Amino acid sequence: MKAAVTDRYGPPEVLKLGRLPRPLPEKGEVRVKIHASTVGRTDTATLRAHPFFARAMTGTFRPKIKTLGMDFAGIVDLLGEDVSDFDIGDRVFGLSPDTFGGHAEYLCVPAKGAIARIPGDLPFHQTVVGEGAWYAEGTAKLLSEGMRCLVYGASGAIGTAAVQLAKARGAYVVAVVGTRHVALSKRLGADRVVNYEAEDFTAIREKFDVVFDAVGKTSFFHCRPLLKADGIFAATDLGPGWSNILLSAWFGLTGSKRVQIPFPKDAPGFVRHLAKLMTTGQFQGVFDRRYPLDDIVEAFQYVEKGQKTGIVVLNVT
Ligand SMILES: NC(=O)c1ccc[n+]([C@@H]2O[C@H](COP(=O)([O-])OP(=O)(O)OC[C@H]3O[C@@H](n4cnc5c(N)ncnc54)[C@H](OP(=O)(O)O)[C@@H]3O)[C@@H](O)[C@H]2O)c1
């Protein structure tokens, strides 16, 4: 099968198109013929082994994962032993957060893992929505009906998902984006949209239960005026000078949990939740460019710029 592979860490140019043996499903697994995947910030960070301590998990000197791609959508084409949840021919989507592998023509995943049938007749490329949404869900879970949330950087993969997941939980949501994304945030259901290019979002005279830096461009100290007394600053990134890591450790010790990097959990449960939200129309992917697998290097180069709107799709088949 055709796949994008690497045997070393580095910039997008270390990725090569290669041929690998088609994987065979083990007991309890299905094989998916992949039609679409994504190139996300998790892929670009993993390729560069950033931050460096991630190597403890991804391989000290060389990457253990040779083919990236957390999202996949395609058709089940082979069943391992003891699989009763899926049939050959099922249209499925899902996440492969531990072993990646979506940037290839075939992928084997546990049938009881992070995989679900595609709702309705959505095309494959519109269902590869998991990566950013899964990271956003860690923060969305802090919210319940009537709580107030501000999403800073609501135009990326995580930010666009965060607005929708917070709304689905009944929260009041303020989205902070640049000029070119104001209309998008309104369409996604934000109750108020603040253009960070036109006004200081920290001076909006509202207080929040959760301020979520979805794009790694602000800080707890900058956002503190927006937080209620027991409000939480949540982030997806280490923060300036690793401040988010240090502060989350400090506040963890004091028990206040005021700064958090909510790591996502339970990918299988989340994919099923996402399938339901897509069925009810409460979640829709926001898509930027689509690249063919052959242009994998260009896709990584574009994503690394940090300027995409939502999700960059990789057309595999
Ligand atoms: N914890 C993890 O393992 C993990 C996993 C994935 C991602 N991440 C991190 O999470 C962050 C978001 O990932 P993502 O994939 O959602 O990002 P993304 O899609 O690359 O975000 C790009 C968006 O951010 C906007 N943006 C850029 N600079 C901004 C600024 N100063 N203020 C507000 N918006 C700005 C851009 O639009 P404009 O420039 O037009 O505003 C663009 O729409 C990244 O920092 C990434 O490293 C962490």
The ligand as a MOL file (V3000), in Angstrom:
LIG
                    3D

  0  0  0     0  0            999 V3000
M  V30 BEGIN CTAB
M  V30 COUNTS 48 52 0 0 0
M  V30 BEGIN ATOM
M  V30 1 N -1.8090 19.3590 23.5780 0
M  V30 2 C -1.5380 18.7950 22.4100 0
M  V30 3 O -1.0480 17.6830 22.2690 0
M  V30 4 C -1.9020 19.5680 21.1860 0
M  V30 5 C -2.4260 18.8890 20.1020 0
M  V30 6 C -2.7990 19.6190 18.9900 0
M  V30 7 C -2.5820 20.9710 19.0180 0
M  V30 8 N -2.0250 21.5680 20.0880 0 CHG=1
M  V30 9 C -1.7950 23.0060 20.1270 0
M  V30 10 O -3.0550 23.6250 20.1190 0
M  V30 11 C -2.9910 24.8300 19.4030 0
M  V30 12 C -4.1280 24.8850 18.4060 0
M  V30 13 O -4.0790 23.8460 17.4680 0
M  V30 14 P -4.9950 23.9610 16.1820 0
M  V30 15 O -4.7230 22.7870 15.3390 0
M  V30 16 O -6.3810 24.2630 16.5730 0 CHG=-1
M  V30 17 O -4.3280 25.2790 15.5610 0
M  V30 18 P -4.4700 25.8470 14.1230 0
M  V30 19 O -5.6270 25.2170 13.4340 0
M  V30 20 O -3.1390 25.7970 13.4870 0
M  V30 21 O -4.8390 27.3750 14.4640 0
M  V30 22 C -4.7320 28.2990 13.4840 0
M  V30 23 C -5.7320 29.4280 13.6990 0
M  V30 24 O -5.3040 30.2490 14.7730 0
M  V30 25 C -5.5350 31.6260 14.4310 0
M  V30 26 N -4.5390 32.4590 15.0820 0
M  V30 27 C -3.2350 32.5810 14.7510 0
M  V30 28 N -2.6450 33.4750 15.5550 0
M  V30 29 C -3.5950 33.9140 16.4130 0
M  V30 30 C -3.5910 34.8420 17.4930 0
M  V30 31 N -2.4900 35.5100 17.8440 0
M  V30 32 N -4.7230 35.0300 18.1560 0
M  V30 33 C -5.8490 34.3570 17.8450 0
M  V30 34 N -5.9250 33.4750 16.8250 0
M  V30 35 C -4.7980 33.2590 16.1250 0
M  V30 36 C -5.3640 31.6640 12.9210 0
M  V30 37 O -6.1680 32.6710 12.3330 0
M  V30 38 P -5.7370 34.2230 12.3400 0
M  V30 39 O -4.2300 34.2960 12.3490 0
M  V30 40 O -6.3350 34.7980 11.1040 0
M  V30 41 O -6.3480 34.7990 13.5880 0
M  V30 42 C -5.8200 30.2840 12.4630 0
M  V30 43 O -7.1780 30.2810 12.0430 0
M  V30 44 C -1.6090 24.8850 18.7770 0
M  V30 45 O -0.8230 25.7790 19.5520 0
M  V30 46 C -1.0770 23.4990 18.8960 0
M  V30 47 O 0.3160 23.4490 19.0590 0
M  V30 48 C -1.7140 20.9050 21.1780 0
M  V30 END ATOM
M  V30 BEGIN BOND
M  V30 1 1 1 2
M  V30 2 2 2 3
M  V30 3 1 2 4
M  V30 4 1 4 5
M  V30 5 2 4 48
M  V30 6 2 5 6
M  V30 7 1 6 7
M  V30 8 2 7 8
M  V30 9 1 8 9
M  V30 10 1 8 48
M  V30 11 1 9 10
M  V30 12 1 9 46
M  V30 13 1 10 11
M  V30 14 1 11 12
M  V30 15 1 11 44
M  V30 16 1 12 13
M  V30 17 1 13 14
M  V30 18 2 14 15
M  V30 19 1 14 16
M  V30 20 1 14 17
M  V30 21 1 17 18
M  V30 22 2 18 19
M  V30 23 1 18 20
M  V30 24 1 18 21
M  V30 25 1 21 22
M  V30 26 1 22 23
M  V30 27 1 23 24
M  V30 28 1 23 42
M  V30 29 1 24 25
M  V30 30 1 25 26
M  V30 31 1 25 36
M  V30 32 1 26 27
M  V30 33 1 26 35
M  V30 34 2 27 28
M  V30 35 1 28 29
M  V30 36 1 29 30
M  V30 37 2 29 35
M  V30 38 1 30 31
M  V30 39 2 30 32
M  V30 40 1 32 33
M  V30 41 2 33 34
M  V30 42 1 34 35
M  V30 43 1 36 37
M  V30 44 1 36 42
M  V30 45 1 37 38
M  V30 46 2 38 39
M  V30 47 1 38 40
M  V30 48 1 38 41
M  V30 49 1 42 43
M  V30 50 1 44 45
M  V30 51 1 44 46
M  V30 52 1 46 47
M  V30 END BOND
M  V30 END CTAB
M  END
